[in-house]
Amino acid sequence: TLRKPISQSSMADWASKNLNMHTQGIFRRRISISNMLSWNGGSIKKPMLITSNRAIKKEACEMFKLVQSYMGDRQTRMDRNHVALVTVTKCWSTQGLRDELYIQLIRQTTDNVCYRSLAWGWELMAISLAFFSPSPKFQSYLEGYIYRHLDSDENIAQRIKELVDLKNKKNSKSRKKRKQNTEDEGLPISTYAKYCYRKLQKVAVTGGKKGLRKPTVEEITHARNAILTPSLFGSSLEEIMLRQQDMYPGNKLPWVQTQLSQQVLALGGEQTEGIFRIPGDIDEVNALKLQVDQWRIPSSLSDPNVPASLLKLWYRELEEPVIPQQFYKECISNYENPDAAVAVVQLLPELNRLVLCYLIHFLQIFAQPSNVGRTKMDVNNLAMVMAPNCLRCQSDDPRVIFENTRKEMSFLRMLIVHLDTSFIKGLL
């Protein structure tokens, strides 16, 4: 569900306080906010946002040229993949450039009369959101901008027509050129906006790309493809099952869930001290995630903590948790009652029930005394590391969150100890 973001008047107020107002002409007249936030075919001489950082001031102007290059508004010798990589890497490495990039993209996708350029601007925004979030201060503004474009295709087409007509009155151009400007190329803008909106909600909570390795061309390509082809991470269980229908039509469980679980066991995870508690190398986890999203499991894996970390991430990033939100209260109300806890599982939708039972069956392997002696991960530890990936508390009250965390752990512990998952073997 999409929450309603800040109003347009609040967005205007934010802009008036944070925009680094530009000037023009020999009298250095200040440009209006509406002009500051409308497509610009020229270069800029100072950042869009107020900053005292000299390095940011310089980089911001160069980055604007990169944005124009990606959108096809400026000639460059680099291909668009490389332009996106340079742009994203700058912002991923320098936190102070992130809001600047997003405000530049807002500018270049406002009152843009070339649909192809407009679509590529939104595409770059979608790619960027795969790597880093805006600052909390800027998030609500960006959210409001994206929200206004969720169902705006007709308005955009009409606006482009009005702007082109106005431009043609001032400066007559060939019919061929006019046709190029109004010709629809690329996806509807609402498709980009809906993707960006969901991506913004997630990246604001989970953060962007982690690790020491800089973004790669493969990750840029993957981020672009995810606009039309949903990732196996961050999607709903239903979407994931729909995606694997052609490749694995007989599977009743998500391929990503079973494959990563089996990899943990194949690499001796049930005999590895601190499994699920000790994280795998973040760069290796990122690399594995990229491959899994292409339905590949590399044969070079050696550390069980890598697939274990990615498996936890998959559960945690599901659009809706394995145990849907409407069952949350029943779970934390029955955290000490084994029969009631098991009964809740039977009430879940069929797909959620199977996915949860597979997870519990998997954890029961690690809970066996012979394995606990090696892993030092008893049933309490397993419940502690896995509960946050299965249940999500919606409260903002720290006291409620703290109290419910204990109940979530206890509920999952009840399932590991008491839930009969023997039927899972017949599904594989």
N, C-alpha and C positions, 0 to 999 in steps of 0.2 A: 504494500500500500504506500502511496506517495503522500507524505505529509505536506501541508501547505507552507511554503517558505515565506520569507519576509515580503512585505508589500512593496509596490513600485516606489511609493513615496520614501520608504525607508532606504531603498536602494539608491535613490537620488541623494538622500542625506549622506549616505556612506560615501558616495562618489565625491560630493562637495568637500568632504573632510579629508579624503585620502588621495585624490587625483593631484598629480603634479602639473598644475595648469600650464599649458604651453602658450606661447605668444607667436604673433606673425606680423610681417610688414615692418617698415622702417620705424613706425611708432610703437612697436612691440605690444600690440593690442592682444589682450588675453583671448584665447579661443574658448568658446562656450563649451559647457559639459557635453551637450549633444554632439557638437563637432569633434570634441576629444574622443567621443565614443562612437564615431562613424568611420567607415572604411576609408583608408588613406593610401593613395598610390605612391606617395613620396616617402622619404626617410624621416626619422625623428632625431632630434638633437639632444633630447634628454629623456629620462625614463617616464613612463606613464604614471607611476606611483611615487610618492614622496619618499626619498631615501637620502641619507647622509653618507652612505658608503660609496667611495670613489670607484672602486672596482665594479660595483653593481651598476653605477651610472654608465660606465663605459660598455659593459657587457650588454646592458639592456638595449642600447641602440643597435649593436651588432645583431642581437637576437631578433629584433624587429625585421631586419633584412632576411634572416633565416625563415621567419614566419611567412614573409612575402614570397620567398623562393619556394617554399613548400606548397603554397596556395597557387603558384603559377603567375603571381603578379610581378615577379622580378626574375630576370634571366640569371641562370647559374649553370656552371659546368657539372655540379654534383647531381646525382640522381636523387629522387625524392626520399628514398630509404635512408641515404646518407645524410641528407638535410635533417630528417627527423631524428636520426641518431645523434648528430652533433647538438641539436636543440635540446633533446631530452637529457643527454649526458651533462650539459651545462647546468640545467636546473636540478638534476638528481644530485650533482656534486655540490652545488651552491644553493642552499636553502633560500637565500634572499632573492633569487631570481624566479622562484616558482609562481608567486602571485603576479609578478610582472608579466610572465608568459601568459597566464590566464587572462589578464586584463587586455593584453595585446590581441589575443584571440577573440575576446569579446568585441573589441573595436573592429577587427578585420572581418567579422561575421555580421556586423550591423550595417544595414543599408549598402550591402555589396550587390552590385547589379549583375555580376557574372556568377551564374549558378554553380558552375564547376569550381570556381575559386571558393565560393561559399561552402560547398560540400567538403572540399579539402581542408578548409579551416576547422570545420567541425570534426573531421577525421583526425586532425592533429591534436585537438582537444581530447578526443577519446583515447588516442595513443598515450598522451601525457598522463592521463588519469590512471593508467596501468602502472605507472612508475612512481608517482608522488602525488600527495594531496595538497590542496591550498592550505594556507595557515588558517587556524580557527577564526581569526578576525575576518578573513576574506571568504570563508566557506559559504556563509549565508548569502553573500552577494552573488557568487557564482551559481549557487543553487537557485536563486531567484531568476537569474538570467536563463539558465537551462530550462527551468520550469515553464517559462513563458513560451518556449518553443516546442513543448510536447505535442501540441495539436495545432501547429501554426503553418502547415504547408500551403493552404489556400491564401492566408495572409501574406506569406513570403512571396508567393508568385505574383499577387496583386501589387505588393510593394515594389518588387523588381520592375514590373511593367510601368508603374507610376514614375519611378526614378529614371528609367530608360526614356520614357516619353518626354520627361522634363529635360533630360540631357540632350535629346535630339532636337528639341525646340531651340535650345541655346546654341547647339553646335551640330549642324546637319552632318550625318555620317552615312556611309553606304549601307544598303539594305543587308548586304552580306554580313557586315559587322554587327548590325542590330540583331540579326538572327543568332549570331554566336553568343551574344550577351544573354538572350532570353531563352536559349535552348537549354532544356533540362538535361543535366549530365550527373550521374551518380545517384545515390539513394535519396529518398525523401529526407528532409532535414529532421522531421519528427523521429525518424529511425535513429539518427545519431543522437538526438536529444534524449530519447528514452534510455538509450544505452549509457550515455554520459551521466544521466541522473542516477541510475542504479549504481554505476561505477563510483560516483562521488560519495554516495551513502556508505559504500563498503570501504573505500580507501580512507575515508575520514576516521573510520573505526580501527581498521587493521593496519593502516600505514601503507606505504608504497613498497617498492622493491628494497629488500634488505641485503646485507652482505657487502663485501669489499670489491667484488668484480663489477666493473662498469657495465651499463647496458650494452647489448650486442644487436647486430642487425637481425639475427634470428628472433630475438625478443621483440624488436620493433615490428617485424612481419607478423609475429604471433598476436601482438596487441591489436594490429589492424584487422587481422582475420577474425578476431573475437567479436567484432562489431556485428558481423552476420552469423558467425558460427560460435554459439555460446561455449565458453570454456567448461571443462569438466569440474573446475573449481569455481565456487560461487554461484552455481546454478541450482535449480530445484532438482529433487530426485526424479520427478516426472520428466523434466527436460533431459536429464542425463540418460534415462532409460530410452527415451525417444531417439536420442542421438545414436545410441548403440544398437538400435533395432536392426539396421541393415547389416552391421558387421557381426553382431552376436545375437541373432534373433531368439535363440533358445535360452539365453541367460535370464534368470529371474532376479538376479542381484546386479548392482552396478559393477561393471568390469574393473573400474578404477579401485573400488573397495576390495574386491577379492584379489586382484593382482598385487596391490601394495601389501596386503596382509600376508599373502603367500611369500612375497619377497622377504619380509621380516623374518619369517620362519625359515626360509631357505638359507638365509645368511646366519642362522643360529641365534636369532633374537631372543629366544626363550632361555638361552644360556648366557646372555649378555648383561653384565651388571649395570643397573640404572636404565634399562630399556624403557622408553617413553618418558623418562625423567631427564636424561641427558640428551640435549638436542644434537642433531647431526650438523655437519658443516653447512652453514647457510648457503654458500655458493653452490655446493653440491646438491642441496635440496632444490634450489632454484633451477639448476640444470636438469634435474630429474623431473621436476614439474613440467618443464617445457616439453620433454620427451613424452611424458605420460599423456599430455594434452594432444599429442599426435599419435596416440594409441601404440606407443612403443615403450618397452622396458629394456634398458641397456643391459648387456651381459657383463659389463665391467664393474658392477656394484660390489663393494666388499664390506662396507660398514652398515650393519642393520639399523643403526640410529638414523640413517638418511631416509630410507623408506618409512620408518616409524614416525619420523617428524613430519613427512609429507602426508602420511595417513591421518595424523592428528589435524593437520592443516585442512585436509579435505573435509573432515567432519565439521570442523570449526567454521569453515567458510560456506557451508551449505546455505542456500538462500533462506530456507526454513530449517530449523534444527531437526535432527532425526526424530526427536520427540516433539511433535508440533506444539505450538504455543498454547492451544486450547486445553492441552492436558497437563500443563505445568503445575497448576494448583493442586491437582489430584496427586501428582508425583511428590510434591513437598509435604502434602498432608499425610501421605502414607509411607514416610521414609523409615518408620520403625516396624511396619507391619508387612512381613514377607508375602502373605497371601494377597493382600490388597495391592502391593507393588506389582506382583505378577499379573494380577487382574487388570491393572492399567495397561500393561503391554498388549493384552488380548483385545483392548478397545481401539488400539491404533489402526489407522488405515493399513491395508494389506502390505503395501510396499514399505512403509515406515516400519511395520512390525518385522518384516523379513530382514531389513537392513539392521535394525537394532538387535535382533536375535543373532544375526551373524557376528556382530561386534561383540556381544556378550559371550558367544561361543568361543570366539577368538581370545578374549580376555581370560576365559576359564582355563585355557591352556597354560597361560602364564601364572595363574593362581594355584596351580598344582604344587604341593610342597616340594617336590623334587626340583622344580624350576625356581621356586622362591629362594631356595638356598643359594642359587647362583646369581640371580638377578637382584636380590635384596628388594624386590618389588612385591610385597604381599598384597592381599586383596584390598586393604585400606589404601595403600599407595596407588594401586591401579585405579581405584575409584576416584582418588583425589586428582590424578592427572587427566582422567577421561571425562569426568562429569561436566566440566565447563564446555566440552565439545559436543555434548548431547542435549544439554538443557541451557536455556538462556533466560536469566532473570531480567524482567523489563523495568524494574524499579530503578530510580535514580538515587534513592536514599541509601547512603553507605551502610547504615545499620541493617536495613532490610537485606541488602546484598550480602553482607557478612553472615547474617543469620541463615539466609537461604543457601549459601555456599555449603554450609555444614549439612543441611538437609539434602541437597543435591547429591553430595558425596555418599551419604548414608543410603539414599534411594538406589544409586547405582551399585553400591556394595550389596544390597539386598538381592538385586538381579543377578550379580555374578555368583553369589552363593546359592540362590534358590531357584533361578529360572531354568527350566528344562529346555535345552537347545539341541537335543540329540537329533531332531528332525533335519537340522541344517546339513548334515552329511549327505542326505539324500538329494539336496538341491545342487550339489557341486558336481 
